[in-house]
Amino acid sequence: MRIRIFAYHFLAMFHKSVHAQIFQDYTNAVEFPSSPANLYDPIRYILSLSGKRIRPLLVNMGVELFDASHVPASLPASAAIEYFHNFSLIHDDIMDKAPLRRGMETVHQKWNDSVAILSGDALLVKAYEELVKCPTDKLAPLLRLFNRTALEVCEGQQYDMDFEERNTVTQDEYINMIRLKTSVLLGCALQMGAIIGNAEESAQELLYEFGVNLGIAFQLQDDLLDVYGDPKTFGKQVGGDIISNKKTLLFIKLRELLTADDEAEFVQLQASNLENEPDKVAKMKALYAKYDIQALAIYQKEKFTAIAYEKLRAIRVEESRKDALFSLADALMNREQ
Amino acid sequence: MRIRIFAYHFLAMFHKSVHAQIFQDYTNAVEFPSSPANLYDPIRYILSLSGKRIRPLLVNMGVELFDASHVPASLPASAAIEYFHNFSLIHDDIMDKAPLRRGMETVHQKWNDSVAILSGDALLVKAYEELVKCPTDKLAPLLRLFNRTALEVCEGQQYDMDFEERNTVTQDEYINMIRLKTSVLLGCALQMGAIIGNAEESAQELLYEFGVNLGIAFQLQDDLLDVYGDPKTFGKQVGGDIISNKKTLLFIKLRELLTADDEAEFVQLQASNLENEPDKVAKMKALYAKYDIQALAIYQKEKFTAIAYEKLRAIRVEESRKDALFSLADALMNREQ
């Protein structure tokens, strides 16, 4: 459930920006020892896989919303968030037995599970090493937020694994899971920026909620694109979630609404694969259509998008300062349409 | 390489002490959520396996050496160190494929590897959650020390795994590995106490060095007891390291000194097990005796013990305040003789 095809043009623009370069220069200067190689090489490797650095961007935007002069002081927080994200990728990939990440071998695949466990641990500690470099008077609130978020991300990953073993998952459970697993870290990145930018607590919390709700909407959009995306621009196989029986919001909604008449077909499709049922994707899409699942999912996505916008609007700073965040949100929620 | 049979009587005494009870009460009051059960049950489980709580004791002694009035403020630091230690046990046990810990099933054995990875991660974050509860003016130095130590412990574990794959390991490499893997955390515990007890930096560092050197001496003592301990009091199979070809200091020294004449026997013993060579332990001990390996190891152990005592003596506080630490060191280094 990674953030994919993330408003490509918007971020491509950002990646040529001054702040992206400053962040890159900052992290390039952070040194990892050469020995033991099996501990630090995997860290250098995962950090070199050129992720989109969306979380450091959010820290940056969080600072700039309130006081851009604190951007330099926020670089360690940006690095901490990015390290934490990469730590969670290394460990999640072991648990998910994923062979590839960003088109390259995962750490446990390239080395082995033990190396991936331990280098992930070390990268998590490196995140905290960065946090300590933040302004001392902000250290305690930054740490409290970061710790709470880190625990929530662990909880989200555990729920995600638990749900794979369960037959039924409710919509609320699913949304709570994606909130924990992916969205709170986006909110955390923004709020860390706000803390460093000296925002009032109420404003910090609004910005946090903006990030969390936008993250949920984004994930729901991802579920939708997986089924209804344009194969030309989606960048990966459309219908992948259907093929792997992934419990997305669409799946959960269908299961909830399914009448006894269609139950048999649903169960048969779940048990099938592309070899014995080449039309699996088309047939599931027909079921989705019959129950208007797409509209239900769009409704949810728009609900969380609306909450996100409302939170951002409620922050009391000069309106023009919010442009960048509104643009980002627009780019995210209107991609590929 | 855990700390075992740790000066049993001394610690038994401590465990009935007021401070032990206070620490127990403190950690009992720290709440772990009930859900997701697969994330938090393993944490409750490992913490319930009643380790010896030696590290919290060291934090406590570190405070008391300078100013006992700060003991209550040090409880979160004690908890952080104990949580970190248990996090490292959970992850090390996965890597070592260990089925048992403290006589009970390990976490990955009782649940599975994914649960053990993720609950270990969460416990590491919980350690940092405790650290933030320490006095705010001490937070940055405590965190810096803790982070550095945590990375070193990861490095030690990686070297330990690397050494298993290597043919030769030097004495210096071995001692550096045990320093990183087990000793720095003891020094860290003491220094965290010293920081909270408002010790000067030079005194903090002496106390840290006392802990690290005592830890190394203790581990070398452990290597010795494994071969020369009294089976009645050692508490586990004497000769276990020999049977498993573990690269202890004794092993490394023998390999270094071995003449061509004895090389063949040594290689044959390494390739053997108790079934095809019931006298493996006795024959290795004969080789150790021929090269005076026991004396060489005792020399090293005493060297590090002497350094530890010297560091403690150099700390400028009222001498009687050091009694508890000298008693602890004596108990550790004279056990089972």
Chai-1 contact restraints between the chains, C-beta under 6 A:
chainA,res_idxA,chainB,res_idxB,connection_type,confidence,min_distance_angstrom,max_distance_angstrom,comment,restraint_id
A,P36,B,E155,contact,1.0,0.0,6.0,A-B,restraint_1
A,P36,B,Q158,contact,1.0,0.0,6.0,A-B,restraint_2
A,P36,B,Y159,contact,1.0,0.0,6.0,A-B,restraint_3
A,N38,B,Q158,contact,1.0,0.0,6.0,A-B,restraint_4
A,L39,B,E155,contact,1.0,0.0,6.0,A-B,restraint_5
A,L39,B,Q158,contact,1.0,0.0,6.0,A-B,restraint_6
A,H91,B,I117,contact,1.0,0.0,6.0,A-B,restraint_7
A,M95,B,S114,contact,1.0,0.0,6.0,A-B,restraint_8
A,S114,B,M95,contact,1.0,0.0,6.0,A-B,restraint_9
A,I117,B,H91,contact,1.0,0.0,6.0,A-B,restraint_10
A,I117,B,I117,contact,1.0,0.0,6.0,A-B,restraint_11
A,L118,B,C154,contact,1.0,0.0,6.0,A-B,restraint_12
A,L118,B,Q157,contact,1.0,0.0,6.0,A-B,restraint_13
A,L118,B,Q158,contact,1.0,0.0,6.0,A-B,restraint_14
A,D121,B,C154,contact,1.0,0.0,6.0,A-B,restraint_15
A,A122,B,L151,contact,1.0,0.0,6.0,A-B,restraint_16
A,A122,B,C154,contact,1.0,0.0,6.0,A-B,restraint_17
A,V125,B,N147,contact,1.0,0.0,6.0,A-B,restraint_18
A,V125,B,A150,contact,1.0,0.0,6.0,A-B,restraint_19
A,V125,B,L151,contact,1.0,0.0,6.0,A-B,restraint_20
A,Y128,B,N147,contact,1.0,0.0,6.0,A-B,restraint_21
A,E129,B,N147,contact,1.0,0.0,6.0,A-B,restraint_22
A,V132,B,A140,contact,1.0,0.0,6.0,A-B,restraint_23
A,V132,B,L143,contact,1.0,0.0,6.0,A-B,restraint_24
A,V132,B,R144,contact,1.0,0.0,6.0,A-B,restraint_25
A,T136,B,A140,contact,1.0,0.0,6.0,A-B,restraint_26
A,L139,B,L139,contact,1.0,0.0,6.0,A-B,restraint_27
A,A140,B,V132,contact,1.0,0.0,6.0,A-B,restraint_28
A,A140,B,T136,contact,1.0,0.0,6.0,A-B,restraint_29
A,L143,B,V132,contact,1.0,0.0,6.0,A-B,restraint_30
A,R144,B,V132,contact,1.0,0.0,6.0,A-B,restraint_31
A,N147,B,V125,contact,1.0,0.0,6.0,A-B,restraint_32
A,N147,B,Y128,contact,1.0,0.0,6.0,A-B,restraint_33
A,N147,B,E129,contact,1.0,0.0,6.0,A-B,restraint_34
A,A150,B,V125,contact,1.0,0.0,6.0,A-B,restraint_35
A,L151,B,A122,contact,1.0,0.0,6.0,A-B,restraint_36
A,L151,B,V125,contact,1.0,0.0,6.0,A-B,restraint_37
A,C154,B,L118,contact,1.0,0.0,6.0,A-B,restraint_38
A,C154,B,D121,contact,1.0,0.0,6.0,A-B,restraint_39
A,C154,B,A122,contact,1.0,0.0,6.0,A-B,restraint_40
A,E155,B,P36,contact,1.0,0.0,6.0,A-B,restraint_41
A,E155,B,L39,contact,1.0,0.0,6.0,A-B,restraint_42
A,Q157,B,L118,contact,1.0,0.0,6.0,A-B,restraint_43
A,Q158,B,P36,contact,1.0,0.0,6.0,A-B,restraint_44
A,Q158,B,N38,contact,1.0,0.0,6.0,A-B,restraint_45
A,Q158,B,L39,contact,1.0,0.0,6.0,A-B,restraint_46
A,Q158,B,L118,contact,1.0,0.0,6.0,A-B,restraint_47
A,Y159,B,P36,contact,1.0,0.0,6.0,A-B,restraint_48
